[in-house]
Every structure is written in C-alpha cells, then in structure tokens.
C-alpha cells in the first residue's frame, strides 16, 4: 500500500532538472523562495546527460583522431591513427558527464538548499487550484501545492512515421552515444545540427556514413552553408544526399543490416548500412502531466503554449526550455528559467527576444550564425545587400591551412546596418557570439570595416567581410586596415 505524505506548501514547484530548471531554482532561491524540484529520471536534463556535454566530448575525441589522419596538410608533418577503443571512448565520455552532473547540478542543490523529489509528477486539482501529485521512486505519494509552477520537462528524440521503423533496431542521438563499437556503416535520417555533428564524429571514428536530408543540410541557414558542408563531408568520405524522402526501412535478411528505401529527386533508391540513426528533431515532453485538467494549452507538437513572458494559459503555471517549442539551445533554456522567476515573483515583465540569438553547429569547420539570413531579410521587407567572403581571404584560415568556408554579412541597403552574419569556419561559434554584439549595437558595415581587430584571429574575418562591401580585398596586404 502506498503511503501518502502530507501536502507540501511551497512558493515554487519545478518539474524537471535540466538547464531551465536549475537556472530557475537558483534564481528563486536567491530571492528567498521555497523551492521543490521534481525529476523522474536522471538529474541534469538533456544537456549534461545526453546532449551538449557528451556529444561535444565525442566530437573532441573524433577531432583528435582526425588530426592524425589529416596531418599531411601541414608540410613536414606525418602521423597515423590507430584503431578506436570504443568502450574506452564511451567510458571517458561517461566519466566527464558524471563529474559535471555532480559539480554543476547535484552539488548545487545542496549548496542552495532546495528540495529534490525523485518521481513522476502529474497535475490534479483545477485551473484555479492546481496541485502536483508525485509518485516517488520509493513508492510513496507526495503532494505539492505551490504559488507558481514551472514546466521544464525538456524534449525527447522525435521518431518519424516511416513504414517498418517500429520493426527494426535503430539508434537515436541518445543511444548512439553509448555504442560499444564503431558501426561499419551508418545511414542518418535528418540534416539538422544533431544529425550533422554525429555524422562527422562517427565518420572520423571509422564509419562509412550517409546522410539523408529531406531538403538540404541545415535548411534554415544560408544555402551557402549546405553547399560548403556537403563539400567538406565529401572530402571526408561522408555522402550527403539532398531532397531525400524516406518511404520505408527494413532489416536485410541476408546481412542483418538495414535497408532504407527513399525517393531521391523523383527516383526510388535502396541504401544499405549496418546501422540506422534517426535524428529528425526533438519533441517536447508533456505526456502524463495532465495539463488539460489545470487549463494549460499545448500545441500540435505537444509543446506548452506560452506568451512572450513564458506564462502558459494558466497564469500560475509557466514553461521554459525545449518544452515550449522555442529554439532548442541550453542557453535559451537557462535564460528562460531566470526570466520565469523574475516575471512570476517580481513582476519584471521580461519578454523573450531572439533577434540576436546566436546559433552554432559544432561540425569541423563549424557553422555559426546570428540574425537574419538573406532570404529572411527579404521576407521581412528589407532591401538587403550581401557579401560572401571566402576564407581564402582570411589570414588566420590561411595560417591554419584550412580555408574551407566563408563569412557572409547581410545588411540593409538603405541604412547600411548589419542584420545578419553567417560563418562556416574554425571557431565559427565565436564569430556568431561576436556577431550578436555587432547586431545588438546596431553597427553598420562601415563601422565594422573600420573597427580595431587583432591580426591573425578568425574574428578579423568579420572586418574583412565588411571591407569587401566597398573594397577589393584581394588587393589588400596582410594587415591593411
């Protein structure tokens, strides 16, 4: 028989324990609010457990191995790459995750002093009086009543409706990071940042990788991004196929591998591999929360519908992070968490604004972007002018002996103000961050072109790209201003 504990009365109840949840709990604690956090799985959420931290650790490991195979581009340097000890690679990733989960999550609960309840939460009560009932992992039932509630339950890999998929063993972005051996060959469904990062690190560890893109690689970014990455992938032995609609998958009876049937540019093709990875996006986690009973609306993808201040249709229930269907970056989630607390308890009236939100894909070279693409600017009614600077004109790229990529600036032709920056380059994420400051300052192309910039940095490429609006940069000396 389950034991029901007395109802807890708190200021703030949080469902979830990822980036949004922790940012909110820390902020609420510093305001002197009583906080209860409820987690049904592993503390830390997606980022530390199955997302940013483990994926970037594996990318770094793959980059180290690739450096040996690619050493010949540096004159006088030779190196070879030995076989991959995949169990050791995974063990190293797991050790890092465990350490960061302890240092950046579990230890903070103790330091700030909020309560953690491990169990499954669901809403009961009514829209006017919402209550959480928690079925704890130890079998007890906890009831929590709060002044405000935060839904920070994150997202989970999306599984598309493809004939035969439910009948085969396939990988997701989560399970792919726990393999005990490197797949001999791998077909990846999807062409977003998760799919492309995993495509490259699997290839660099020794897999023969094929990426199937429904339209093109990173289809929401500038078309030059897809073209560049496709060339980079081809050089590394990764086949990227655009305009591919997968119609069926099956297990091959003779080999035990995977057979994928797809329509590619109007023709039916059959592709074979030992493994299949499904990386077609992520779906907000709201099932089982009984949100309708407390007047919380959800959208067609299961996301919690929120206003600009992150309040749901119930003014006492808020949402933050991936569960809102907003941009799925941990820095967005953590920003959401702090904004929710300020809005709920201090009437700060903060509104989310993604105008200068940088976005990064950690391929090599990386993709970094901020602001509008050329197409988005035109759709917004901006008469825009653009320049695309090949990395051949960036001294840092030449010194690195890696000129794969470009820097693109989109500007308002009437005001000269920069409205978008995209880069494919080493350290493109840093360029996107710098671009965010440029856009936030409403800088013009002329201002950027005359700004101080240290020589032999990749950031100097931003200045050179701005100079290219009025100057033939091929006629500049190395450090001309």
Order of alpha helices (4+ residues) and beta strands (2+ residues): beta-alpha-beta-alpha-alpha-alpha-alpha-beta-beta-beta-beta-beta-beta-alpha-beta-alpha-beta-beta-beta-beta-beta-beta-beta-alpha-beta-beta-alpha-beta-alpha-beta-beta-alpha-alpha-alpha
